[in-house]
Amino acid sequence: MPVDDAFSQHDMAILYDSFNGDGPDREFYLRLAGSPCRILDLGCGTGSLTLALARRGHAVAGLDPAAGMLAVARAKDTDGIVEWISGSAMDFALGREFDLIIMTGHVFQVFLDDSEAGAVLSAARRHLAPGGRLAFESRNPLVREWETWSEARTRKRADIPGPGPVEVYYQVHHVDAEHVTFDTVFTLIETGERRTSASTLRFPSRDTIARLLDEAGFSTVDWHGDWKRSPLTPQGPEIIAIARR
């Protein structure tokens, strides 16, 4: 599975990190962790949540295939409290178990077919201790959030140390059944330089996710439709799954 430029290249990962701060999912996952435990953050990205968990006393490892993202994450971890691991969520083998494994930031949607998603879920289950939990979210396809991903509706601006003022927007250019392909476009205002990263995401249904979890061997799944733990409904923006080994 290829890694998007916005994630693999260090300079673009810095731009990505500047526009993707803490969201409503942060408190959900912090509270889910509970008392100090062993946590694996799959697709940890630039590590903001990973570090927040470690600072609460958890033993945390963060795994990501993108060199640029991990470079940003390691730079934040000035005390060396997280184990940062370069690797793919589809075939990692760490030789130990965790009490909680998380995939945040809609990471689950980058796995574009049943084979990829199933490999991730199976690898996660192999690394869970008895009674351990896997938690992740996927955007609800019934809400059709991608229809709001246009330049006019997503344009943002930030002042970033180094590049200076930068604008970003998202633009969908292809929808094919479950798959949405779009660009993330960064513009460095002072130079006019434009950097574009193409991405494709899968929007699986709740039934598809439930089937994949069952095939991976998870016995119990709790479902939520938003970060307030509301019941999953057709109108809920998220499909949040907490699966127990």
Residue pairs with C-beta under 8 A, 6 or more apart in sequence:
1 65
1 88
1 90
1 110
1 111
1 112
1 116
3 65
3 66
4 66
4 184
4 197
4 198
4 199
5 12
5 195
5 196
5 197
5 198
6 12
6 13
6 15
6 16
6 184
6 197
6 199
7 13
7 16
7 45
7 64
7 66
7 68
7 69
7 197
8 66
8 67
8 68
8 69
9 68
10 67
10 68
10 71
10 72
11 68
11 163
12 68
12 186
12 195
12 197
13 46
13 66
13 68
13 69
13 71
13 72
14 68
14 72
14 160
14 162
14 163
15 160
15 163
15 166
15 168
15 186
15 195
16 46
16 69
16 184
17 45
17 46
17 48
17 72
18 158
18 160
18 166
19 156
19 158
19 168
20 46
20 105
21 48
22 48
22 49
24 227
25 49
25 104
25 105
25 137
25 227
26 48
26 49
26 52
27 227
28 227
28 229
28 240
29 49
29 53
29 102
29 104
29 135
30 49
30 52
30 53
30 56
32 100
32 102
32 133
32 135
32 242
33 39
33 53
33 56
33 58
33 100
36 56
36 57
36 58
36 59
37 58
37 59
37 98
37 99
37 100
38 58
38 59
38 96
38 97
38 98
38 99
38 100
38 129
39 53
39 58
39 59
39 60
39 61
39 98
39 99
39 100
39 101
39 102
40 60
40 61
40 62
40 63
40 94
40 98
40 100
40 101
40 102
40 124
40 127
41 47
41 49
41 50
41 53
41 60
41 61
41 62
41 63
41 101
41 102
41 103
41 104
42 63
42 89
42 101
42 102
42 103
42 107
42 120
42 124
43 63
43 64
43 89
43 103
43 104
43 105
43 107
43 110
44 50
44 62
44 63
44 64
44 69
44 70
44 73
44 84
45 64
45 66
45 69
45 73
45 105
45 107
46 69
46 72
46 73
46 76
47 62
47 69
47 70
47 72
47 73
47 74
47 76
47 77
47 82
47 84
48 76
49 102
49 104
50 60
50 62
50 73
50 82
51 73
51 76
51 77
51 81
51 82
53 60
54 60
54 81
54 82
55 81
60 81
60 82
60 83
61 82
61 83
61 84
61 85
61 94
61 98
62 70
62 73
62 82
62 83
62 84
62 85
63 85
63 86
63 87
63 89
63 92
64 70
64 73
64 84
64 85
64 86
64 87
65 86
65 87
65 88
65 89
67 86
70 84
70 86
73 82
73 84
74 84
77 84
85 92
85 94
89 103
89 107
89 111
89 120
89 123
89 124
90 111
90 116
90 119
90 120
90 123
91 119
91 123
92 123
92 127
93 123
94 127
96 127
97 127
97 128
97 129
97 132
98 127
98 128
98 129
98 132
99 128
99 129
99 131
99 132
99 133
100 132
100 133
100 134
100 135
101 124
101 127
101 128
101 132
101 133
101 134
101 135
102 134
102 135
102 136
103 120
103 124
103 134
103 135
103 136
103 137
104 136
104 137
106 137
106 138
106 139
106 201
107 136
108 117
108 120
108 136
108 137
108 138
108 209
109 138
109 139
109 201
109 202
109 203
109 204
110 199
110 201
110 202
111 117
111 119
111 120
111 202
112 179
112 200
112 202
113 202
114 208
114 212
117 202
117 204
117 212
118 212
118 215
118 216
121 134
121 212
121 213
121 215
121 216
121 218
122 216
122 217
124 134
124 216
125 134
125 216
125 217
125 218
125 245
128 134
128 245
129 245
130 245
131 244
131 245
132 244
132 245
133 242
133 243
133 244
133 245
134 218
134 241
134 242
134 243
134 244
134 245
135 240
135 241
135 242
135 243
136 240
136 241
137 238
137 239
137 240
137 241
138 203
138 204
138 209
138 238
138 239
138 241
139 145
139 201
139 203
139 237
139 238
139 239
140 206
140 225
140 234
140 236
140 237
140 238
140 239
141 178
141 203
141 204
141 205
142 234
142 235
143 235
143 236
143 237
145 237
146 172
146 175
146 180
146 182
146 203
147 172
148 154
149 170
149 171
149 172
149 182
150 169
150 170
150 171
150 172
151 169
151 170
151 171
151 185
154 168
154 169
154 170
154 171
155 167
155 168
155 169
156 167
156 168
156 169
157 165
157 166
157 167
157 168
157 189
158 165
158 166
158 168
159 165
159 166
160 166
163 188
163 190
164 188
164 189
164 190
165 188
165 189
165 190
166 186
166 187
166 188
166 189
167 186
167 187
167 189
168 184
168 185
168 186
168 187
169 184
169 185
170 182
170 183
170 184
170 185
171 182
171 183
171 185
172 180
172 181
172 182
173 181
173 182
173 183
174 180
174 181
175 181
178 202
178 203
178 204
179 200
179 201
179 202
179 203
180 200
180 201
180 203
181 198
181 199
181 200
182 198
182 199
182 200
182 201
183 196
183 197
183 198
183 199
184 196
184 197
184 199
185 194
185 195
185 196
186 194
186 195
186 196
186 197
187 193
187 194
187 195
188 194
188 195
204 212
206 223
206 232
206 239
209 239
209 241
210 221
213 221
213 241
213 243
217 245
218 243
218 244
218 245
219 244
219 245
220 243
220 244
221 241
221 242
221 243
221 244
222 241
222 242
222 243
223 231
223 232
223 239
223 240
223 241
223 242
224 230
224 231
224 232
224 236
224 238
224 240
224 242
225 231
225 232
225 233
225 235
225 236
225 237
225 238
225 239
225 240
226 236
226 237
226 238
226 240
227 238
227 240
230 236
232 239
232 240
